[in-house]
Amino acid sequence: MDQTTVATSNRDLRQEGICVILTQRAGSVPDASAVAEATTSTWCQIAALLTPVLGTRGVDVIFRRALYLTGKAFPWLASGEKGGDSAALLIRLKARLAGQSADTAAEAACALLVTFMELLTTLLGESLTEHLMGPVWTSPSPPSARGLER
Amino acid sequence: MSKKRRQERKFAIGRGHEARQSAPAEELTVKTVAEGEADRQTNPGRDEDADQRKQAADLRQGTDERREAAGHLRQGSADQREIIADQREDIADLRQDTADQREDIADLREEAADLRQDTADQREDIADLREEAADLHQETADLRQATEDLRQETADQRQVTADLRQETADQREEAATVKATIAASAQAQLREVNERLIIATIHAQKMTEAAELATEQMSHMAQHDYLTGLPNRALLTDRLKQAMVLAQRHGKKVALIYLDLDHFKHINDSLGHGVGDLLLQSAAKRLQTCVRLSDTVSRQGGDEFVVLLPEVEAVQDVVVTAKKLIEAMDRPHLVSGHRLRVTISIGISIYPDDGQEIEALVRSADTAMYHAKKIGRNNYQVFTPEMNVRAVARQAIEQSLQRALEQHRFVLHYQPKVNLETGAVTGAEALIRMQADAGQLVYPAHFIGIAEECGLILPIGRWVLQEACRQTQAWLQAGLDIGQIAVNVSSREFHGKDFLASVIAVLNATGLDPRHLELELTESGLMQDTEPTTAILHALKRLGVQVAIDDFGTGYSSLSYLLRFPIDTLKIDQSFVQDLDDPTGSSGEAIVSAVIAMGTSLKKRVVAEGIETQQQLTFLQSHQCAEGQGYYFSRPVPADEFALLATGLHQSPNG
């Protein structure tokens, strides 16, 4: 197995893992709102762990980039996003996810978080990303987004 | 005898002798003198004897006495000598004593000197000692002071040490605080650095993405037409090259369909470039619907398109496609609220029959298209070798034009404009002629169209304006006032770069008063780019240059421009004037009288073109058409003939 295959395999595993965890967090019978809530909560947990290391703007810029890249496959997800307040962006993202079908929302949310993680891995490397983001993907459920936002 | 006693005895002897010795002498001396005196006074003669005896007796006594005295003296002298000897001895003793004493004294003096020296030395020693003592005192005092200073210094150093200890303690405390602050700051700075790195990296990613996108777009733009998105000439050439190779390998043919929109220029001119562009986009889409995916529809520029059909079996297959294209294009195009109908003319060439090279193949298709236009447009023509004759002729004219420009073989002829009431010359229209290689004159109808197509119209137009103004100024300076000189300006010239500037430059160069110049423009030429047109026309008006509409009534435009543009003159197209001779009473009369009426009411000069008969002149005079030109008055003639003619017409206004 060459390095490319390993990397692909890791990416697939990560993607699968992220999607599974996100689905778990959304509940046993997830609707779009639950997916949106789970996505924003997860995102807030990620932000809380990364901000002390990368700074608020650093985290924000990666997230926006991930949103932009994911928007190519899901144009409704990033439609009209060009800047502005991060909190407001998160609220809009949540509303957009909630406005889709559960499957579409889950697919887009999963794609967004996977893209974010891939971007982060590109920037920090596999090891540091694993080290920093481990708690996000091992804890069964993150604290509520509202709590983190406060 | 002691020295003292000898001295005492000497003194006693001396005193006695002196007493004895001095008394007889004095007594003798006194008696002799006194006796003599007394004898002289008592008996001078006897007395004199007596006296002499007395004197002798005295002398003898005196001698005796003297002898005694001498004995005494001798005794005294011996005594004295003894005494003297004693004295001498004493003196010697004294001298010895004195010498001894002197020696003693000298010794004493020496001793005293030694003592004094010793004393001085001792004093000096004492002084030195005192000085040393003083120094010692001073030294001691200094030592005491130094000791005191050392004590003070030690105390100070102790204080400094204490201060340093305190300071060190403070610094340690401060260092601890700073260390803590630095640790916190370092963490914050590290976070900030990370933040910046992340932002910069993401920004770099975006820039890279944008650069890649731009590269893709540039690559696309390099091969595609920006307006229609169709492949451009470069991509078509590439695909044609490949198609030719494949066709050669598979023993097949390649068809090239060259087409353009008929009268597209009129639509562009009258409705504007915006509508024209939308029409081109609509046409492009229509064309694409008529071909296979493997075919290529490309835009060459303007309203020209080329369709490439690779791997064609027979010409008939191409004809089918050409018909489909004509049919598809014939349906109305809805563009910006306009319902536009447009037809196309098509030329077809086949590889390898009509050209082995790309350039030849394209030229053949273009020639066929030109042929299709010539026989009425809205049709297709398959290239035949005979068509090349026209293309060759066209090429020859283009070369002739180039040579004529280089060799100054253009000339101007002048056709007078006449006051139809009085017959007086009111002006002239400058008309270009080209002297062919054989010497004959070639009329503009044979080359102006080609000159416009190949761009030579610009230098030719500049030469015409320059020459017409120069000649008119020459006539004016010679006393011949011809009124106004009219110069035709093509649409391409009028809308070309720096047209206004070139007019001003020519007027300045020739010195012609601008009111003697009239520029004739066609309706379609004026209708392009109305905003710049208006600006140029107003600028010309401000200069004093007149503007005429040539061939009025034949264009494809709105009459509203007559109000918008500062136009001075309407020239009725000769086709309408010629219709005046139609015995059936065609619409010519109605059009001409309408134009005259409209021009009069709009306060424009109206000039009828192409007057050839008395009947036409009579009609125009009866409808108060002020001016006209045509063979009836004069053909266009060279400058010198025109001068004579103008003079003659001036002289006989009704001639």
Chai-1 contact restraints between the chains, C-beta under 6 A:
chainA,res_idxA,chainB,res_idxB,connection_type,confidence,min_distance_angstrom,max_distance_angstrom,comment,restraint_id
A,V53,B,N194,contact,1.0,0.0,6.0,A-B,restraint_1
A,L54,B,N194,contact,1.0,0.0,6.0,A-B,restraint_2
A,L54,B,E195,contact,1.0,0.0,6.0,A-B,restraint_3
A,L54,B,I198,contact,1.0,0.0,6.0,A-B,restraint_4
A,G55,B,R191,contact,1.0,0.0,6.0,A-B,restraint_5
A,G55,B,E195,contact,1.0,0.0,6.0,A-B,restraint_6
A,R57,B,E195,contact,1.0,0.0,6.0,A-B,restraint_7
A,G58,B,N194,contact,1.0,0.0,6.0,A-B,restraint_8
A,G58,B,E195,contact,1.0,0.0,6.0,A-B,restraint_9
A,G58,B,I198,contact,1.0,0.0,6.0,A-B,restraint_10
A,V61,B,I199,contact,1.0,0.0,6.0,A-B,restraint_11
A,V61,B,I202,contact,1.0,0.0,6.0,A-B,restraint_12
A,R65,B,I202,contact,1.0,0.0,6.0,A-B,restraint_13
A,L123,B,T201,contact,1.0,0.0,6.0,A-B,restraint_14
